[in-house]
C-alpha cells in the first residue's frame, strides 16, 4: 500500500492510513489536534508502526520535557512492531528513537538519510515549525511577524492555540535558536 505521496507504507488498512494522513495534515497545517487524531487511529488498531513513530516525533516537536515520557512510550511501541515495518519506517523509527533520547544531531542525520524525496521538507514546513517553536515559548504573535514576515489571519488563530496562558513575552525574552540547531560540541 502507498500513502498519498506514493510512498510505500507497511499499513494494510486503508482507514488507518487515511487517519494517519488526516493527522499529518493537521500537524503540517496547525489545524486541529494531530495527537488526538493519531490516537483515534491507534485505538482502533495498535499495530501501525508509522502511527506510533509519527506520534512520538510530533510530541518531541513540542519542545517540552513533560511530553518526553509519552513520546518514549510511543517510540517503544513502534520498536516492538518494527519487524513488520518497511526500510523507510525502520529508518524513521531509528531517527525518532535518537530524537527521544536527546541525540539531536544524530537524529537529524538519521532523518536526512531517510529522505528519499527532498521535497518532503520544504520552506513552508520549516517556517511553520519555527513559528510554533517561538509561540510555544510565549512569543507575542504580533512580534513574530517582525521575524518571519506576514502571517495569514487564519494561521494566527491556529498558532494562538499553541501559546501558553498569560500575556505574550517580548522577543528579547524568547530563545530564537531552535534547539536542534545549537552546536553541542
Number of C-alpha atoms within 10 A of each C-alpha: 13 13 15 10 7 8 11 14 18 19 20 11 11 12 12 19 22 14 19 25 18 18 26 21 14 16 20 15 16 21 16 15 14 25 19 12 19 21 19 16 21 19 9 11 11 15 17 25 28 25 28 25 26 25 27 29 22 18 23 22 13 17 16 11 10 11 16 19 14 16 25 20 14 23 27 17 19 31 18 11 17 21 11 15 19 15 15 19 20 21 19 24 27 21 25 30 23 19 26 23 13 14 15 20 16 14 21 17 12 19 19 16 13 17 14 10 9 9 8 9 11 9 9 11 14 12 12 18 18 16 19 23 23 23 22 19 21 22 25 18 20 13 14 17 13 10 11 12 9 10 14 9 9 10 13 13 13 15 21 16 15 17 20 13 9 7 10 16 15 14 17 8 10 16 12 14 11 12 12 14 10 10 8 9 3
